[in-house]
Amino acid sequence: MTKTFLVVAAATGIGQALCKKLVAQGHQVIGTYNSTEPEFIDGVQFEKVDVLEESLNFDFLPASIDGIAYCPGRIELKPFARLKESDFLEDYKLQVGGAVKSIQACLPNLKASENASIVLFSTVAVQQGFNFHSMVSSSKGAIEGFTRSLSAELAPKIRVNAVAPSLTDTNLASKLLNTDQKREANALRHPLKRIGSPEDVANAAAYLLNEESAWVTGQILAVDGGMSSIKA
């Protein structure tokens, strides 16, 4: 069955891979972008949206949509002593505030669907605890709590889940993967001995958006090469 999905931050990385996956499945996709102009993807309608604006206008959406994936992110890894309160607040504004505003803006459209789904993104660092991850772990930790609480509030009409990846080969992670030595070292940290691809994470997000996951809500799905659960 053809569905209509909104992918927020669809121009690059996981958002872009998710758009391509959903279109390949035969769905209609609306993707948003801000500073990065998206490449043409046949079957994707792109709209410019800045999630940091005070209020969001999603008037371009049809009356009913079947799901939203909120993909904006950033990776700022610094020693805690070098971070200011304003750094934490700016990160929270993007990672959490933007998700809240986006979901609220399209909630009537989601409620009009027979089986709607919301997908958010966390990180393996929330549960593991890594050096220099205090800022991103704080905001993504909030996303995990938000996911569980919102899933309870919106059940049974709308499902809410999150994907928690480890390091993924996207533009956001380019500084961590810009040499062969860094790529090899980061790959070896994972039990599956490789770095995740955008498609790895997009596949999980597509599953949570689609009806194959119709009995799944309130979950944080680890897609991290085994890092969060095993040692090998």
C-alpha atoms as a printed R data frame, in Angstrom:
    type eleno elety resid chain resno      x      y      z
1   ATOM     1    CA   MET     A     1  0.000  0.000  0.000
2   ATOM     2    CA   THR     A     2  1.375  3.400 -0.987
3   ATOM     3    CA   LYS     A     3  1.889  5.734  1.973
4   ATOM     4    CA   THR     A     4  2.976  9.352  2.341
5   ATOM     5    CA   PHE     A     5  5.938 10.184  4.570
6   ATOM     6    CA   LEU     A     6  7.640 13.392  5.670
7   ATOM     7    CA   VAL     A     7 11.422 13.270  6.103
8   ATOM     8    CA   VAL     A     8 12.814 16.322  7.874
9   ATOM     9    CA   ALA     A     9 16.433 17.064  6.828
10  ATOM    10    CA   ALA     A    10 16.389 14.957  3.675
11  ATOM    11    CA   ALA     A    11 19.199 16.539  1.663
12  ATOM    12    CA   THR     A    12 22.114 14.449  2.915
13  ATOM    13    CA   GLY     A    13 23.147 11.476  4.995
14  ATOM    14    CA   ILE     A    14 20.571  9.283  6.680
15  ATOM    15    CA   GLY     A    15 17.660 11.499  5.630
16  ATOM    16    CA   GLN     A    16 18.640 11.251  1.982
17  ATOM    17    CA   ALA     A    17 19.133  7.478  2.207
18  ATOM    18    CA   LEU     A    18 15.740  7.138  3.879
19  ATOM    19    CA   CYS     A    19 14.045  9.088  1.086
20  ATOM    20    CA   LYS     A    20 15.578  6.800 -1.521
21  ATOM    21    CA   LYS     A    21 14.558  3.707  0.442
22  ATOM    22    CA   LEU     A    22 10.944  4.835  0.856
23  ATOM    23    CA   VAL     A    23 10.606  5.833 -2.803
24  ATOM    24    CA   ALA     A    24 12.009  2.455 -3.846
25  ATOM    25    CA   GLN     A    25  9.266  0.853 -1.740
26  ATOM    26    CA   GLY     A    26  6.681  2.754 -3.752
27  ATOM    27    CA   HIS     A    27  5.801  5.445 -1.215
28  ATOM    28    CA   GLN     A    28  5.271  9.173 -1.681
29  ATOM    29    CA   VAL     A    29  7.928 11.211  0.117
30  ATOM    30    CA   ILE     A    30  8.130 14.862  1.078
31  ATOM    31    CA   GLY     A    31 11.605 15.902  2.184
32  ATOM    32    CA   THR     A    32 12.706 19.141  3.799
33  ATOM    33    CA   TYR     A    33 16.059 20.866  3.538
34  ATOM    34    CA   ASN     A    34 17.587 24.091  4.828
35  ATOM    35    CA   SER     A    35 21.134 25.191  4.012
36  ATOM    36    CA   THR     A    36 22.128 22.281  1.770
37  ATOM    37    CA   GLU     A    37 20.418 22.127 -1.618
38  ATOM    38    CA   PRO     A    38 19.185 18.561 -2.181
39  ATOM    39    CA   GLU     A    39 20.064 16.498 -5.219
40  ATOM    40    CA   PHE     A    40 17.158 15.455 -7.388
41  ATOM    41    CA   ILE     A    41 15.493 12.242 -6.245
42  ATOM    42    CA   ASP     A    42 12.716 11.027 -8.515
43  ATOM    43    CA   GLY     A    43  9.563 10.738 -6.424
44  ATOM    44    CA   VAL     A    44 10.609 13.125 -3.648
45  ATOM    45    CA   GLN     A    45  8.982 16.535 -3.234
46  ATOM    46    CA   PHE     A    46 11.460 18.885 -1.550
47  ATOM    47    CA   GLU     A    47 10.421 21.863  0.574
48  ATOM    48    CA   LYS     A    48 12.665 24.389  2.354
49  ATOM    49    CA   VAL     A    49 12.180 24.418  6.143
50  ATOM    50    CA   ASP     A    50 14.379 25.824  8.915
51  ATOM    51    CA   VAL     A    51 13.539 23.877 12.062
52  ATOM    52    CA   LEU     A    52 15.223 26.547 14.202
53  ATOM    53    CA   GLU     A    53 12.548 29.091 13.344
54  ATOM    54    CA   GLU     A    54 10.133 29.986 16.124
55  ATOM    55    CA   SER     A    55  7.182 28.393 14.350
56  ATOM    56    CA   LEU     A    56  7.059 25.980 11.438
57  ATOM    57    CA   ASN     A    57  4.729 26.081  8.467
58  ATOM    58    CA   PHE     A    58  3.946 22.690  6.966
59  ATOM    59    CA   ASP     A    59  1.111 23.904  4.737
60  ATOM    60    CA   PHE     A    60  2.660 21.949  1.854
61  ATOM    61    CA   LEU     A    61  1.609 18.655  3.483
62  ATOM    62    CA   PRO     A    62 -1.493 16.787  2.358
63  ATOM    63    CA   ALA     A    63 -4.319 16.466  4.878
64  ATOM    64    CA   SER     A    64 -3.119 13.010  5.870
65  ATOM    65    CA   ILE     A    65  0.428 11.673  6.183
66  ATOM    66    CA   ASP     A    66  1.472  8.270  7.431
67  ATOM    67    CA   GLY     A    67  4.702  9.132  9.160
68  ATOM    68    CA   ILE     A    68  7.472 11.587  9.935
69  ATOM    69    CA   ALA     A    69 11.184 10.954 10.407
70  ATOM    70    CA   TYR     A    70 13.113 13.759 12.094
71  ATOM    71    CA   CYS     A    71 16.711 13.519 10.865
72  ATOM    72    CA   PRO     A    72 18.537 16.802 11.710
73  ATOM    73    CA   GLY     A    73 21.655 16.310 13.779
74  ATOM    74    CA   ARG     A    74 25.101 17.534 14.648
75  ATOM    75    CA   ILE     A    75 28.244 16.051 16.175
76  ATOM    76    CA   GLU     A    76 30.223 18.416 18.407
77  ATOM    77    CA   LEU     A    77 32.717 16.416 20.461
78  ATOM    78    CA   LYS     A    78 34.571 18.608 22.948
79  ATOM    79    CA   PRO     A    79 35.894 18.277 26.494
80  ATOM    80    CA   PHE     A    80 33.192 19.261 28.968
81  ATOM    81    CA   ALA     A    81 35.348 22.086 30.387
82  ATOM    82    CA   ARG     A    82 35.353 23.811 26.976
83  ATOM    83    CA   LEU     A    83 31.578 23.798 26.604
84  ATOM    84    CA   LYS     A    84 29.279 26.624 27.614
85  ATOM    85    CA   GLU     A    85 25.693 26.403 28.751
86  ATOM    86    CA   SER     A    86 24.730 28.100 25.487
87  ATOM    87    CA   ASP     A    87 26.338 25.213 23.547
88  ATOM    88    CA   PHE     A    88 24.082 22.717 25.290
89  ATOM    89    CA   LEU     A    89 21.015 24.886 24.720
90  ATOM    90    CA   GLU     A    90 21.740 25.359 21.010
91  ATOM    91    CA   ASP     A    91 22.236 21.633 20.552
92  ATOM    92    CA   TYR     A    92 19.002 20.904 22.431
93  ATOM    93    CA   LYS     A    93 17.174 23.464 20.306
94  ATOM    94    CA   LEU     A    94 18.096 21.579 17.122
95  ATOM    95    CA   GLN     A    95 17.918 17.998 18.323
96  ATOM    96    CA   VAL     A    96 14.873 18.213 20.604
97  ATOM    97    CA   GLY     A    97 13.158 21.555 20.059
98  ATOM    98    CA   GLY     A    98 13.054 21.094 16.294
99  ATOM    99    CA   ALA     A    99 11.594 17.615 16.705
100 ATOM   100    CA   VAL     A   100  8.903 18.889 19.067
101 ATOM   101    CA   LYS     A   101  7.896 21.725 16.725
102 ATOM   102    CA   SER     A   102  7.920 19.485 13.647
103 ATOM   103    CA   ILE     A   103  5.747 16.831 15.255
104 ATOM   104    CA   GLN     A   104  3.327 19.378 16.680
105 ATOM   105    CA   ALA     A   105  3.040 21.108 13.295
106 ATOM   106    CA   CYS     A   106  2.030 17.928 11.492
107 ATOM   107    CA   LEU     A   107  0.180 16.140 14.301
108 ATOM   108    CA   PRO     A   108 -3.264 16.755 12.742
109 ATOM   109    CA   ASN     A   109 -1.976 15.210  9.492
110 ATOM   110    CA   LEU     A   110 -0.659 12.180 11.364
111 ATOM   111    CA   LYS     A   111 -3.911 11.749 13.282
112 ATOM   112    CA   ALA     A   112 -5.774 11.648  9.961
113 ATOM   113    CA   SER     A   113 -3.893  8.472  9.010
114 ATOM   114    CA   GLU     A   114 -5.114  4.998  9.900
115 ATOM   115    CA   ASN     A   115 -1.663  3.855 11.034
116 ATOM   116    CA   ALA     A   116  0.855  6.648 11.529
117 ATOM   117    CA   SER     A   117  4.430  6.416 12.769
118 ATOM   118    CA   ILE     A   118  7.013  8.854 14.133
119 ATOM   119    CA   VAL     A   119 10.726  8.026 13.970
120 ATOM   120    CA   LEU     A   120 13.397  9.968 15.868
121 ATOM   121    CA   PHE     A   121 17.144  9.469 16.181
122 ATOM   122    CA   SER     A   122 19.307  8.949 19.240
123 ATOM   123    CA   THR     A   123 22.888  7.661 19.523
124 ATOM   124    CA   VAL     A   124 24.712  4.701 21.049
125 ATOM   125    CA   ALA     A   125 26.541  7.233 23.236
126 ATOM   126    CA   VAL     A   126 23.439  7.776 25.394
127 ATOM   127    CA   GLN     A   127 23.627  4.278 26.882
128 ATOM   128    CA   GLN     A   128 27.374  3.681 26.610
129 ATOM   129    CA   GLY     A   129 28.965  6.896 27.825
130 ATOM   130    CA   PHE     A   130 31.917  8.116 25.757
131 ATOM   131    CA   ASN     A   131 34.532 10.802 26.339
132 ATOM   132    CA   PHE     A   132 33.657 14.239 24.923
133 ATOM   133    CA   HIS     A   133 30.029 13.242 24.207
134 ATOM   134    CA   SER     A   134 28.394 15.130 27.085
135 ATOM   135    CA   MET     A   135 26.534 17.576 24.829
136 ATOM   136    CA   VAL     A   136 25.192 15.173 22.206
137 ATOM   137    CA   SER     A   137 24.380 12.556 24.857
138 ATOM   138    CA   SER     A   138 22.366 15.122 26.787
139 ATOM   139    CA   SER     A   139 20.171 16.097 23.855
140 ATOM   140    CA   LYS     A   140 19.827 12.571 22.498
141 ATOM   141    CA   GLY     A   141 19.111 11.276 25.985
142 ATOM   142    CA   ALA     A   142 16.210 13.711 26.018
143 ATOM   143    CA   ILE     A   143 15.091 12.262 22.674
144 ATOM   144    CA   GLU     A   144 14.953  8.779 24.181
145 ATOM   145    CA   GLY     A   145 12.809  9.954 27.097
146 ATOM   146    CA   PHE     A   146 10.643 11.963 24.719
147 ATOM   147    CA   THR     A   147 10.176  8.910 22.493
148 ATOM   148    CA   ARG     A   148  8.902  6.737 25.332
149 ATOM   149    CA   SER     A   149  6.605  9.370 26.825
150 ATOM   150    CA   LEU     A   150  5.150 10.488 23.496
151 ATOM   151    CA   SER     A   151  4.556  6.896 22.422
152 ATOM   152    CA   ALA     A   152  2.416  6.381 25.520
153 ATOM   153    CA   GLU     A   153  0.488  9.595 24.947
154 ATOM   154    CA   LEU     A   154 -0.234  8.973 21.267
155 ATOM   155    CA   ALA     A   155 -1.029  5.235 21.518
156 ATOM   156    CA   PRO     A   156 -2.862  3.487 19.998
157 ATOM   157    CA   LYS     A   157 -3.313  5.878 17.075
158 ATOM   158    CA   ILE     A   158  0.313  6.846 16.395
159 ATOM   159    CA   ARG     A   159  3.462  4.818 17.045
160 ATOM   160    CA   VAL     A   160  6.671  6.543 18.193
161 ATOM   161    CA   ASN     A   161 10.127  4.939 18.085
162 ATOM   162    CA   ALA     A   162 13.764  5.983 17.789
163 ATOM   163    CA   VAL     A   163 16.847  4.576 16.092
164 ATOM   164    CA   ALA     A   164 20.135  4.758 18.019
165 ATOM   165    CA   PRO     A   165 23.066  4.378 15.607
166 ATOM   166    CA   SER     A   166 26.757  4.246 16.267
167 ATOM   167    CA   LEU     A   167 29.200  6.176 14.095
168 ATOM   168    CA   THR     A   168 27.786  6.355 10.573
169 ATOM   169    CA   ASP     A   169 29.588  7.349  7.389
170 ATOM   170    CA   THR     A   170 27.879 10.695  6.728
171 ATOM   171    CA   ASN     A   171 28.996 14.301  6.294
172 ATOM   172    CA   LEU     A   172 28.341 14.893  9.993
173 ATOM   173    CA   ALA     A   173 31.014 12.351 10.871
174 ATOM   174    CA   SER     A   174 33.542 13.447  8.249
175 ATOM   175    CA   LYS     A   175 36.014 14.866 10.791
176 ATOM   176    CA   LEU     A   176 36.074 11.517 12.574
177 ATOM   177    CA   LEU     A   177 36.602  9.548  9.370
178 ATOM   178    CA   ASN     A   178 38.863 11.772  7.277
179 ATOM   179    CA   THR     A   179 41.882  9.443  7.224
180 ATOM   180    CA   ASP     A   180 42.326  5.733  6.565
181 ATOM   181    CA   GLN     A   181 43.741  5.337 10.062
182 ATOM   182    CA   LYS     A   182 40.669  6.924 11.676
183 ATOM   183    CA   ARG     A   183 38.322  4.823  9.574
184 ATOM   184    CA   GLU     A   184 40.102  1.592 10.495
185 ATOM   185    CA   ALA     A   185 40.311  2.454 14.200
186 ATOM   186    CA   ASN     A   186 36.630  3.346 14.366
187 ATOM   187    CA   ALA     A   187 35.626  0.234 12.431
188 ATOM   188    CA   LEU     A   188 37.562 -2.006 14.821
189 ATOM   189    CA   ARG     A   189 35.710 -0.558 17.842
190 ATOM   190    CA   HIS     A   190 32.570 -2.325 16.636
191 ATOM   191    CA   PRO     A   191 31.998 -6.078 17.015
192 ATOM   192    CA   LEU     A   192 30.987 -6.210 13.333
193 ATOM   193    CA   LYS     A   193 34.290 -4.483 12.461
194 ATOM   194    CA   ARG     A   194 32.935 -1.862 10.130
195 ATOM   195    CA   ILE     A   195 31.457  1.631 10.171
196 ATOM   196    CA   GLY     A   196 27.731  1.944  9.596
197 ATOM   197    CA   SER     A   197 26.419  3.277  6.298
198 ATOM   198    CA   PRO     A   198 23.515  5.717  5.925
199 ATOM   199    CA   GLU     A   199 21.602  2.852  4.314
200 ATOM   200    CA   ASP     A   200 22.074  0.667  7.416
201 ATOM   201    CA   VAL     A   201 20.310  3.249  9.540
202 ATOM   202    CA   ALA     A   202 17.755  4.204  6.886
203 ATOM   203    CA   ASN     A   203 16.683  0.562  6.588
204 ATOM   204    CA   ALA     A   204 15.834  0.516 10.292
205 ATOM   205    CA   ALA     A   205 13.969  3.818 10.074
206 ATOM   206    CA   ALA     A   206 11.979  2.602  7.064
207 ATOM   207    CA   TYR     A   207 11.006 -0.517  8.998
208 ATOM   208    CA   LEU     A   208  9.704  1.588 11.880
209 ATOM   209    CA   LEU     A   209  7.750  3.843  9.519
210 ATOM   210    CA   ASN     A   210  6.109  0.961  7.672
211 ATOM   211    CA   GLU     A   211  3.373 -1.425  8.788
212 ATOM   212    CA   GLU     A   212  5.852 -4.285  9.235
213 ATOM   213    CA   SER     A   213  6.473 -2.676 12.639
214 ATOM   214    CA   ALA     A   214  2.766 -2.194 13.414
215 ATOM   215    CA   TRP     A   215  3.169 -3.784 16.861
216 ATOM   216    CA   VAL     A   216  6.275 -1.785 17.802
217 ATOM   217    CA   THR     A   217  6.141  1.476 19.762
218 ATOM   218    CA   GLY     A   218  8.114  3.188 22.497
219 ATOM   219    CA   GLN     A   219 11.326  1.438 21.464
220 ATOM   220    CA   ILE     A   220 14.909  2.595 20.996
221 ATOM   221    CA   LEU     A   221 16.291  0.405 18.209
222 ATOM   222    CA   ALA     A   222 20.071  0.006 18.383
223 ATOM   223    CA   VAL     A   223 21.697 -0.042 14.943
224 ATOM   224    CA   ASP     A   224 25.310  0.113 16.029
225 ATOM   225    CA   GLY     A   225 27.319 -2.868 14.811
226 ATOM   226    CA   GLY     A   226 26.829 -4.553 18.181
227 ATOM   227    CA   MET     A   227 28.618 -1.840 20.154
228 ATOM   228    CA   SER     A   228 25.881 -1.318 22.752
229 ATOM   229    CA   SER     A   229 25.362 -4.955 23.693
230 ATOM   230    CA   ILE     A   230 28.342 -7.227 22.974
231 ATOM   231    CA   LYS     A   231 32.123 -7.368 23.006
232 ATOM   232    CA   ALA     A   232 33.928 -9.290 20.316
